[in-house]
Amino acid sequence: MAIKPPLTDLDIRTQTSGFYDGFSKFVGLGSKIAIGALILWAMSFPEAAGNTLNALRGTIDANTGAWYMYVMTFYIVVCLSLALIPSTGRIRLGGAESKPEFSSFSWFSMMFGAGIGIGMLTYATGEPIYHFGTNPDVIVGATTGASADNVQAAMKWSFLHWGFSAWACYAIVGLALAFFSYSRGLPLTIRSGLTPLFGRALEGTLGHVIDIISVIATILGVSVTLGYGVSQFAAGLYNITGMDWLMDAEGTPTSFAMIFCLVIVMVLSTMSALSGVGKGIKWLSNINMGLSFFILAFFLIFGSTLFALRGLFVGIWDYLVNLPMMSLTVFSPDGAADSIATQLAGWQGGWTIFYWAWWIAFAPFVGLFLARISKGRTIREYVLGAMIVPSVMCFIWFAFVGGTAIDLTLNGGAGDAITGAGLSSQLFAMINFMMSPAMATIMSMIIVVLLLTYLVTSADSAILIINTIVAAGDESPKGRMHIIVWGVILTMVISGLLLAGGLGAINTAMIIGALPFSGVMALMGISLIKALWRDGIRAKQK
């Protein structure tokens, strides 16, 4: 029995006149109403909003941990399987004659900058240092916190959060969208990734709701990234200038400082977004990568090189060997406040589940962006470039930056100079310890410039992607006023959540927004498998 031809068109209704000319009014207004309600609530009732978000965070952590753990593993398996199977790995996104639009360096630079650059600068120091103090191995007594026998475990758990799982989130969304858009001719929007499952039902309300969920998840996921980025940006300005209004008594950037930095970033981001992917975003991404290699070279030469190399290679081995266990083990509290089970569950909720939600919320933005820049790549090349290589880059960063911080704390006499600083300030604290005041100021300025370019790249890419989703997948530069409006909305969301409860409120809102989209992503993986399987059957029937 012959299989019906695949669906190669979706009639997504867009307006033909007025402000929403060329855009889906349902998706645009629906997204703005939902986000507007969040902004109004957070700014009008900041204390109540903060309390409600905290309560919801506790409920989600207690009831969805297993789902997040298992679905993330599913994303990894799907991406690696499709790349390794010869018949699917050689499929070219966009057809056999399609050629890549960007050079490999620009392609990788844009992926890396949009996908993880800001968080890497913040967490490359802070996370290994934290896990050096405590992690599941310490909790169960297998290693000793803040001791030499815990270095290996600190790297292993850090690599878990920044390795294959993170990039598989982005890769599976981008792969599904690139295949259905460039090989099937469907619009470059999230709903297109589900056509083998729902068909023309996606032209109506179901498809609109999926795209609205994607826009909301994108805004909340980007809000977390920008929130941590502007926090470190403010910390860097304080390290350079010493201006007291940038920091509070606890060494944390003030809300005013973060909002001030946020406005600077969003103005620049909106201007860059107006220039399009091929101009502002491409050049900023190349600058990002160049400065990133410069900072990495600094730690390679002046950091704890041998200590870091050992942490890198041993850490990668431990990560690969233990990945199935770390990915599939769900820790559950037993009701006792200080029991090992409760401590493990608390650690997993605060770190692993938080990260999985963050990457999922970030995935509609990064995935659609990856699809947009990956036409002409084979599936195998795409997975290598979008999942494997970025993971290795993160491992190198964490080993050299975080490893140097651990070595200075353990063997270099730093004491609590690094560990005692706030998360946003730890990289600068390490620079201050390693260098003379004058040289530390110069290096801090370089890091601040890199932070700014990463922030602008992430924000302007997000604005363009949101605009593409609302425009029913139309990639052409259009709707300059829409780009400006989404830039303002993103600024207001982050500002409102910062006022409602700081970075904690942003984190919680993101975790809530990520939950529905995690189901959409799982369906995208199933949909992609079904489409490729049926294509294989059609090829045999010819």
N, C-alpha and C positions, 0 to 999 in steps of 0.2 A: 504493500500500500504506500503510495507516494505521499510524502510530507508536503503540506502546503508551503508556498514561498513565504519567506519572512516578511514582517511588516517593515516597510521602508519609508513610511511617512506618518506624521502625526499632525493633525489639524488643530493646533493650539490657537484659540481665538485671541487676537490682539486688537486693540483699538485702532481705528483708521483716522482719528482726528483728535484734537484737544491735547491736554498735557500728557496723556498716556498713549499718544500716537505711536504705534509700533511696540507697545508694551501690553502685557496682560494686566488689565485693571484689577481682576480678582486677586491675583498673586501680589501685586504691588500694594493695593489697599489692605488686603488681609494681613500681610507682613507688617505694614506700618501701624495698623490698629493694635496688633498683638504687642509689638515692641513699644508703641506709644503708651499703652496701658502699663507696661512694666516701668517705663521711665517715670510716668506720672505717680505711680504707687511708690516707687523708691524715693523720689524727691519730696513727695508730700508727706509721707509717713515713714521716714528713714528708720526709726527705732523699731516700729512694728514690722516693717519689711525685713529688717535684719533678723528679728526673732523668728518670723515665719520661714525665711529661707534656711535658717539653722535647723528648725524642726523638720523641714522637708529633706534636708541633707541627711539627717539621722535616719529617717525612714528609708530613703533610697539606699544608703550604705548598708542598712540591715537586711534589705530584701532583694537587692539586684546584683550583689557581688558575684554570685555564681554565673549569672547571665553574662556579665561583662567579661569574666575570665574565659568562658567557653567560646563566646562569639569572637573574641580577639584571636583565639587559636584557629578558628574557622577561617578567618581572613588570611592568616599566614599560609595555611594548607592550600587554599584555593590559588593564591598567587604563585607559590612555588610549584604546585602541580602543573598549572597551565604553562609555566615557563619551561619546565623540564620535559614535558611530553612533547616529542618531536613534532607531531602533527599540529599542535596548537602553538608551540613556541616559535615556529617560523612564520606565523601569520603576520602580515604587515598591516598596521593600523592605517586605513585609508586606501587599501588596495595594493596589489603587487607592484604597481608603477609609482606609488607615492614616495616622495622624498622629504626628509626632515627640513623644517623651516629654519631651525636654529643650529648653530654649531654645537658640538658636544659640550664644550666648555660653557657656553651661554645657557644651554639646556640644563646642565647640571647645576649651574650657579642659580638660575631662577628657581629650580625645584628646591634646592637646599635653603635658599634665602626665604622663600615663602613658607617652607614646611617646618623649619625648626630653628632657624638662626638665632632669634632673640632668646628663646628658652635655653638654648645651649650656652649662651654667654652667662646667663643667670645661674644655671644649675650645674655647669661643668665644675665649678668650685664647690658649690653648696651641697650638692647631693652626695658625692663621695665622702665629703667631710661628715655629713650627717650619718650616713650608713657606717662610716668608720666607728662612730659612737655606738650605734645600735641598728640592728637588722634582725631578720628572723633567726639567723645562725646564732647571734648573741642571745636572743630571747630564749632559745631552747638550750643554751649552754654549750653549743658546739665550738664557739669562739669567744674571745673576751673583748668587750668593747674598748675602743681607744688603745688597742694593743697591736703588736706586730702581726699576731696570728689572725687578725680580723681584716687586714688590708685586702686580701684576696676576695673575701666575701663582700666587702664594700664595693669593689669593682663589679662583681658578678651581679649584684642587685641593681647597681646603677645602669649597667648594660641592658638589663631586662627592660627597663622603662624607656630606653632611647634606642633600642635595637629593632629587630624585625617586626615586632608587634606594632610599634608606632608607624613605621613606614608601610606596613601591609594595609593599615587603615586607609592611608592616602592612595596607595597603589591600586587597591581593589575598586575604589570609586573612580579613579582616573582611567583605569583599564576598561571598565564597563562603559563609561561615557565615550572614551575614544573609539571603542569598537562600534558601539551603536550609532555614534554620530558620523564617524569618518568611513566606516566600512558598510554601514547600512543607510546612511543618509538622513538619519533622524536628527531633530534639533539638539543642540548641545545644552541640555538641561537635565536635571536629576531624574525626572520622570521617564526619560528615554531609556534609562538603564533597566527599567522594569517591563518593557514591552512584551517579551516572551511570556510573561506571567499574566499580564492584565490587558494587553492589546489596546483596542481603541477606547476602552474605558478610561484610559489616561488622558484622553482629550478633554474630559469634563472635570467634575468636582474632585474626583479621586486624584487626578494629576495635579490639580491646583493645590490641594492640601499637601501633597508630597513636596511640591516646590516651596510652599510656605514653611513647612517644617525645616526644609533645607536652609532657607534664608535665615530663620530664627537661630538654628544651630550654628550657622556661619557667624552671625553677629555675636553670639555668646562665646563661641570658641575663640574668635579673634579678640574679643574683649579680654579674655584671660591672658592671651599672649601679649597684647598691648599693655595690659595692666602691669604685668611683671616687667615688661620692657621699660615703660616710663618710670617705674619705681627705681630700676637700676640706672636709668638715664639721670634721674634726679640725684641718686647717690653719687654718680660720677661727677656731676656738676658741683656737688658739695665737696668732693675730694679735691677738685681743682680750685674752687674759689673759697671754700670755707664759710660760705654765707649761711647764717644760722637759720633763716626761714625755710631752708630746704630740708632740714632734719629736725625731728623732735628729740626729747630728752633720752628716749630709748634707742636712738640711733636708727630710727625708721623714717623714710621720707614722709613729709607731711602731706595731707590731702591737697592742700593748696599747691604745693610744689608739683605733685603728680598731675593735677589738672592743668597747671600752667604748662608743663612739659607736653601733656597730651594735646593741648591746643596747637602748639608748635608743630608737633608730628602730623596732626590731621590736616592742617593747612597745607603743609608740604606734600602730604599723601594725595590729597585731592588734586593738587596741581599736577602731580605725576600721573595720576589716573586719567586725567584729561588728555594727556599726551599719548596714551595707549601702551600696549604691551611691548611693541617693537622699539620704542624709544626710551621713555623714562624708566620703566620697570627693567628692561634689558640692561641698560647702562648701570643703574643702581645695583643690580644683582652682580654684575661683573666687578664693580667696586667692592661690594660685600666680600666676594670670594677672595679678592686680592688682599684686603685688609685682614681677613680671617687667616690666610696663610702666613701673613706677616706676624700676627700674634702667636700663631702656633709655632712658627720658626723661633720666636723669642723664647718660648718655654722649652723647645727642643734644645736650644743652645744654652740657655741660662737656668733652666729649671732642673728638676731632679731626673735627669735623662735616663740613667740606668734603672733607677727605681720605677720610673714610668714605663719603660720598655717591658720590664718584668710584669708590671701590673697589666699592661696591654695584652701580652701574649697569654699569660696565665688566665687573665680575666676572660678573654675570648674563649679559651678552651673550656673553662668552667661554665661560661654562659651557654655554649653550644651543648655541652653534656647535660646540663641541668635545665635546659629550656623547657622540655616537656613537663617536668615536675613543677617548675616555677609558674608555667602557664596554666596548668590544670588543677593545681592545689588551691582549694578554697578554705580559708581559715574561718571558723565560726566560734563566736564567744560562748562560754559555758555558763554565764551568769555571775560568776565570781569576779569582783572588780579587778583584782591583781593577778589572776591566774594566767598561766602561759597562753592558754587558748584565747583569752580576752585580749591579751597584749598582741598576739599575732594578728587577730582580727582587726584590732585598732590600727596596727601598722599597715596592713594590707588596704584598709579603707582609706587611710590618710595618704598613702603613696600609690600603690598599684591601681586601685579602683579610680582614684582621682586622675591618674595619668590616662587610663583607658578611656574615661569619659572625655578628657581634654582632647585626645587625639581623634576620637569619634566626632566631637563637636567641630573640630578643625577640618575634618575630612571633606565635607561638601565643598568648601572653599579650595583647599589644596588639591583635592581630586579633580575638580572641574578645571582648575588652573593647569594641572599636569596634563589633562586631556587636551587642553587648548594648545599646549606647546609640544605635544608628543606625536603629532601626525607624521606618518612616514617611518616610525620605529616599529621593529618587530616586537611581538609580545615578550620574547626572551630578552631582547635588548631593553625593553621598557622596564621589566621587573628588575633586571640587573641595575639599571640606572636609577630607578625610583625606589628600590627597596634595599638591595644589597650594598651598593656603594655608599649611599648616605648613612647606613647603619655603621659601616666601617669607619667613616669619617667621624661620626659621633663617638665611637669607641676610642679613636685616637685622641680626640679633644678631651674626653673625660680622663683618659689615662695620663696625659701630659699636664693638663691644668689641675684636675682634681688630685692626681697622684703627687704633683709637686706640693699642693696644699697639705696633703697627708704627711708627706715626708718632712716638710718644714715643721709641722706640729709634733710629729713623733720623734724626729732626730735632729731637727734644725734649730731648736730653741725658740720656736715661735710662741710656745705656750698657748694662751687663749687669744692671741692677737687676731687669728683668723676665725677660729670657732666662736669667739665671743661677739663677732660682728653679725649684723643682720644679714639675711639671705641676699638682699640686693647689694650689700656692701662688701661681701666676702672676697670677691675678685679684687676689688680696690685695696682691701686690707692686706691681701697677699702681695700685691704690687708694692705697697708702701713698705712692707717688711723686707722685700727683696732688694729694693733700689734706694738710691739717695733721694731726698725730697724733690730735687729738681728733675731728675730722671723719672721719678714716679709720676710727677705732674704731666710730663710729656707723654708717657705711656697711657695715663688716664685719659688724656685728650684724644689719643688715637682710639681707645676703646669707646669713648663717648661718640666719636664720629661713626664708628662701626655700628654702635647701637642705634644711632639715628638713622643710618641707611637701612639697617634691618627693619626698624620700626616702619619707616616710610614704605619699604618694599612690601611688607606684609599687609599694611593697611591699604595701600593703593591697589594691590592685587585683589584683596577682599572686596573692595568697592566695585571693581570691574566685574568680578565674578557674580556678585549680587545683581548687578545691572544686567548681566547676561541671562541669569535665571529669570528675572522679571520680564526680560524681553523675549521670553519663550525660546531661548537658546541662540538668539541672533548675536553673532560675535562681532559684527561691524561696530566701529566706534560711533555711538549715537547717544542722544539724551544727555547733553552736557549738564543740564539742570538736574537730571536724575542723579548723576554722579555726585554733584554737590550736595543734594538732599541726603543721599546715603552717607556721605562723609559727615554731615551734621548729626544724623541719627546715631551713627556709631560713636561719635564723640559724646553725645548726650547719654547714651546707654552706659558707657564706662564711667562718666562723671557721676551719674545717678547712683550706680551701684557702689562706687567709691564712697559717696556720702552716706549710703545706707549701711555700710559695714566694711568698707575697705576691700582689700583683695579677697578676704574670706567670702564676702557677699558675691563678688564676681565669680569665684570658684563654684559656689553653690548654685548660682543661676545657670552656669555652664553645665554642671552635672545634670540638672533638671532638663535642660534643653537637649542634651546629648542622648538621653534615653530613647525617645521615639526614633531618632535618626539611626541608632544602632540597629533597630529592626529593619529599617529601609536598606541599610548597607548589607545586612545578611541576605535580604531578598535580591539585592543586586548581584551578589555572588552566585546565588542559585540561578538567577536569570541568565547570567553570563555562561555558566556551565551548560544550561539547557540549550542556549543559542548555538554554542560551539559544537555540542553533541549532535544537534539536528542538522547543522551545516555539514558535519562529517557524513551523516547518513545520506543527505542529498547528493553529496559528491560521489558516493558509492553507487547511487541509483542512476547516475548519468550514463 
